[in-house]
Amino acid sequence: MQLLEALKSCCYFNSQFLEQEGIRHMLEFFLAADNFQCHLKSELETGQYNAQYALDDAMIIYDK
């Protein structure tokens, strides 16, 4: 439980630092793009890939 609290605190302070530096959006983009890639890979591996859904998701990330 202590480890989880320490990680939450670290993430909070890191997020505040990135906000102060004006680059928090870069981290948010990276996390969204990484999640998109993992999700897309999983869909391709399981045969559940839908090109339109993938395009819609990609455009949401792009528009941010």
N, C-alpha and C positions, 0 to 999 in steps of 0.2 A: 504494500500500500504506500510505503514511503517513496518508493521508486516512481510510482504513478504520480504522486503529488509533485515530486521533483521535476519530472518531465513536463507536467502541466505548467509549472512555474517557469521552466526554461522556455517553453514554447510561447508563453505570454510575453516574457521580456524580449525574446527574439522578435516577436511580432511588433512590439512597441518600437524597438530599435529600427526595424525595417520601415515602419510608418514614419518615423522621424527623418529617416534618410530619403524618403520618397520613393522607395523601391519595393514596397510590400506587394504591389501589383505584379511584379516579376515572379515572386514566389508563388502567388496565387495562380498565375498562368502556368508555371512549371508543374504545380501539383495537379491542375485540371488536365493538362496535356498528358501527364504521366498516367493519370487515372483513365483517360480516354484510350490511350494505347493499351493498357492492361485489359480493359473491358473489350476492346476490339479484338485483341488477340484471343481472349477467352471465347468470344462469339465465333471467331473463325475456326477455332479448334473443335468446338462443339457442333458446328454446322448451323448455328443460329444467326448467322450474319444477315443483316438487312441493310442494304446500301443506303436507302433513304433515311433510316434512323441514324446511321453513322454520319451521313452528311448533315443532318439536322443537329446532331450533337456537336460536330466539328464547327458548324456555323455559330452555335451558342458560345463556344470557347473563343472563336475569332471575334465575335461582336463585343466581348468583354474588353 
